[in-house]
Amino acid sequence: MGTVFLARHRQLQRLVAVKLLSDSLAGEKEARDRFLREARSMASLEHPNIARVYSFGEEEGQAYIEMEYVDGESLAARLRRAGRMSVEETLRVVLPVVDALNAAWSKGIVHRDVKPSNVLLTSSGEVRVVDFGLAKVAGRGDPVITGTGEMVGTPAYVSPEQATGETVDHRSDIYSLGVMLYEMLAGERPFQGKTPMAIVARQLHEPLPPLEKAVSDVPPELAGLVARMTEKDPRRRVSSYEELRVNLSSVRRASVLRPPMPQAKRHVYLAAAVLVVLLGVAAYFARRDVPAPVIRPTVQVDKLTSRGTVGSPVLSPDGRYVAYLSDETGRTTLWLRDVTERTEVPLVDPSMENTRTSTSSAAMASRSISPRSPWDETRAGSFVFL
């Protein structure tokens, strides 16, 4: 029924939100009365989770409300942007809303339009309840349909007693809050339809879809609490905001003790099940009379020499050549053997003085390789001596 503008107060030099009554409704007494009632209702409420009213009145025939500017986004925008919320995030937002509605009810005021677009989330993480345009003092009559043919309240969140024009109290707001809580956890509204009246009909006659079937990671006690908040009969609902807060706080404390990643927990269960199956299969085959497999050697083993001793054998990186020291000829000589072709040649002339059969002598022999040897410089560059 109004449009909100961002403005700067000239004298106080601060940003404010200014709500103006729509031009199309300016001439209607009922609309003007509702607009001024919102201003008075909000001005009478002083609570950190309710947007403050600085002033209200008329300027050149234009009704206005000057309110606190909340830097952030609405809960409705948050749900559109990022989808369903975690249990912890949901409770962090809902508990301040409960406190705000309780503060209003302590003055006998029923909001009558609790929904995500009327909950603002500040950039610093605070919560504000706004738009008391439909608020009323409990016990006073009010038509369910306005003079313009609009329903008092929002069909997707309206309580059954409000939709049928009955007298409402704080339990009507608890119902709307329960529907909003369902949407925050499930990512969708519980009652939907093609027309507003179709949605209201479902609110009146259909039970709330089980929250635990819509999402699997909601604690059973929280799902049960949402179901109690949205009972069709107000007498069966949560009876007070104090009771509601105690239950929500209990769920919040319990959720801290639970593992934060139920999806990972399911993966652990799945892995354990697979392990059990594998162990069962292994046990089955272990009991069977199956002969042990015969492992046949696939490596050809050749002697490097038929007599004498061999020392400091070294294998080339490609596995094709073996270099070793042998005293088969009576002198310690460095030999090179081609493993694939089974041929070998001496790398040091037997007339050279005897070298010690040690790791250091093999390294010295490598420096004695000359271009005249079959082991040329290119091959010697790829060989590793230990």
N, C-alpha and C positions, 0 to 999 in steps of 0.2 A: 504493500500500500504506500510505500515511500521509496525514495531514491537517496542513496548515501553518497556524499561527496567528500573528498579530502580537501581541507582548507587550513589556512593559517590564521590564528587569532591575532588581530592587529595590535591590541594592547599588550597581551601576554606573550606574544611572539612564540607561540607553540602550535604544533600541528594538532588539528582536531578533526573528528568525523562529524559532518553536519548532515542530518537526515531531514529531507524535505518531503512534505505530503505531496503525492502526485497531483498534477494539475487536474487530471480527470476526476479526482475525488475531492478536490478542494471545496466544491459546492455542496457536498453531501454531509449532512449533520452527523450521521452514524459514523462515517469514516473519520471526521474531525474529532469526534468524541473518543474513538478508539486510539487515535494518534496521540491525543493529549493524555489519555489513560496510560499509554506506554511511557510517556515522559514522567508522569507522576510516580508510576510503579518503579521505574528504574531509579528515579531520584531519591526514593525512600529507602533504597537498598544500598548499604555500604558493605561491600565484601570484596576481597582481593580477586575473586574469580568471577565477578560481575563487572562488565564494562560500566564505568562511571558516567553519570550525566552531569555536565557542568551547568547547563542552562537550557531553557526551552521557552517558547512563546510564539509570537507572530510578528512579522516584519512586512509591512505593506500588503497585508492580507495573506501572506505565506506562512503557514505553520512550520516550525522547525524544532529540531532537538540537537543541541550541541553536546557531543559525546567524546569520550576518550578515544583517541586514535590507537588502534592495535596494529603494530607492525608485524605482519606474519601472513598466515593463510587460514582459511576455514577448514574444519575437519572434512567437509565435503570435497574441497579441493585436494586435500591430502589423500583421500581415498581414491579419487579419480587419477591422481598422479602416480601413486605407488601401490594401489591395491590394498588387500587385506593387511591388517596389522597383527603383530605378535601379541601374545598374551600380556607380556610385560608392558609394551607400549600402550596397549588398550587400557590397562588398569591405570597407567600413569595419567592418561587423559580423563578417564571416567570418574575417578575419585574426586578431582576438583569440581567436576560438574555436579556430582552428588552434594558436595558441600555448598555450592552456589544455590542449587534448588532447595536445599534444606534451609538456607538463610532466607530465601524468599518465602518458603512455607511458614517459617517462624513468624512472619508478618501476615500470614493468611493469604499469600499470593500464589496462584497456580500459573505456571508459564503457559501451558496449553499448546506450545509449538516447539517442543524439544526435538531437534533434528540436527544432523551434521552441519548444515549451513549456518546454524545459529550458535555454533561452538567455534571460537577462534583460537588458533594456536600461535602464540607469539614467537618471534625469532629467538628469544631467550629460553623457550621451553615452557612458558607459563600458559595457562588456560583461562579463557574468558567466555562467559555465557552472555549472549546479546539478544536483541530483538524481543522485548516484552510487549510487543504490539497486541498480542492476543491475551495477555495476562489479565486475570480477573481475581477479585476478592472472593474467597470461598463463600458459598451460600447465596450469592446474587445470581439471578437468572440471566441468561444470555442466549440468544437464538443460535441454533446450530448452523443456519444458513443466513448470510448477511443480505443486506438489501440489494447488493449487486449480484446475488446468486452464487456467491463463493462460499465454500465450506469454511467453518472456523476450524483451522488446523490444517495439517498436511495429510492427505489420505494414507500415504505409506507409513505414517507413524502415529496416527490418531488412535486414541483408545476407543473401545467399543461404546462406552458410556458417553464419551464426548461426541462420537459420530451419530448417536441416536438422540442427542439433545438432553441427556439426563444431567443431573447435578454432579459436578466433578469436584474432586479434592486432589491432594498431592499424589494419590495412587494413580491418577490419570497420567501425570508426568512420569511416574515410575514405569508405567507401561511403555510410554514412548521412549524412555531411556533404555528399556530392555530391547526394544526393536532396534534402536541405534547401536546398542552393544552387540547384537547379533550381526549387524551389517559390518561393524568394525572387525569382528573375528572371522566372519565367513567371506567378506569381500562382496557380498550381494544382499539385497533386501529380502527379507523372508516372504513378504507379500507383494506380488506384482500383478499387473493387469493392463489391459489395453486402454481402459478409461478410469478416471478417478472413482467412479461409483463401483466398478468391478473390483478395484483394490479394496474399497471400504467393505464390500460384501465379503471378501475373503477375511478381512480383519474381524468381521462379526461372526462368521460361521466356521472358519477353518482353524485348526490348532496350529501352533507355531511348528514349522518343520524342525525335526530334531537337529540341534546344532552339531552333535557328535557325528551325525551322518554327513554333514556338509564339510566338516574339517576334522582331521584325525588327531591333531595335536592340542586340542582344547581340553583342559582338565575336566573330569566328569562333574566335580562340584561346581565349576563355573557354568557348564552347560545346564546343570540342574537349576542354578540360580537364575539364569536367563529365562528358563521355562517358567519359574515361579513369578518373575517380574511381569511376564506377559500372559498371565491367566486372564481368561475372558471375564470372570467374576472378580470384581475388585476385592471382595472379602477373602479370596484365596491367594492374593498377591502378597509380596513382601509388605509388611504393614507400615514401616517407617523408614526414613532415611538413615536413622541410627543403626537399625538392623541391617540395612543394605550395606552401609559402610563397613560394619563389622565383618560381614560375609565376604565382601570384596577384598578387604585387608587380609583376611585369613587365606584366601586364594592366592593373593600376592606373595605372602610369606611362604606358602607351600610351594609355589612355582619356583622360588629361588633355590629350594632344596632339590628340585628335580634336575636331571641332566638337561642341558640347554639344547641338545641336538637329537631329537627323537629319530630323525631320519638316519643319522649315523648309527643310532642304536639298532634300528631295524637292519642295517647292513651287517652289524656284528652278529645278530641272530641268524641272518641268512648265511653268513660265512660259517658259523658254527654248524648249521644244518648240513651244509655241503661237506664239511669235514667229517661229520658223523657218517654220511653216506659213503664217502671215500674209505673210511676206516672199515665200514661194513663190507664193502667190496673186497678190500684187501684181506680181511679175515676169511671171507668165503674162499678166495683162491688159495689162501695159505693152508686151508684144511684139505684141499684137493691133492690127490696123489699125482702131482706133476713133476717129472724129472727136472733136475736143475739144468739150465742151459749150459752147453759146452762152449767155452770160449777158446777159440783157436787163435794162435799167434799169427799176426799179420806182418811181423817185422822179420826181415832176413838178417841173420847173425853170421858174420864171417870173421875168421881169425885174421888179425893184422899180420901175424908172422907165425911160422911153424916152430921156430926155436928162438932162444934168447928172450930178452925182456923188452917191454914197451913202456915208455913213460911220457907224461904230459900230453895226452891226446886232446886235440881241440877240433870241434866241429864248426864248419863254416855256417854263416847265417842261413843260407838256403838249404842246408842239410845235405849237400852233394859231396863235399870233400871232407876228409879227415886228415889232419896233420899230426904226426906223432914222432917221437924219438925212439929209435930202435938200435940195439947192438947186435942184430942178427949177423952182420958181416964182421963182427969183431971190433968195430969202432962205433961209437954213438953217432948216428946219422939222422938228419931230419928228413922224413919221408912225407909225401903227399899221396893220398889214395882217393881215386874217383870211385865213390860208392856205387853209382849207377852202372858204370862200365867195368867195375872191378879191376881197374888198372892202377898202378902206382909207380911213382918215379922218385928218385932221391932229389932233394932240393939243395943238398950240400955235398960237394965232392968228398968221397971217402978218404982222400989223401989229406984233408984238412985235419988239424989237431983235434983230438978228442975233446968234446964239450961235456960239461956235467949235466946229467939227466935231472934237470930241475925246471921249475917254472921259469926262472930267469934265463936258463940256457936256451929254452924255446924262444924267448923274446929276442935273444942275441942272434939266434939263427935266422929269425925273420928279417933282421937287418943285413944278413949276408946274401939275400936273394939278389941275383944279378940278371940283367936282360938276357943272358945266354941260357937261363933256366927256363924249362917249360912253364914254370909258374911266373908269368910276366908281371910287370908292375901294375897293370890294370887289375888283374886278379888279386894281387897282394893287397891292393887298396881296399877290397871288400872283405878281407879276412880279419877275424878278431882273435888275437892271442891273449891268453890269460896269464 
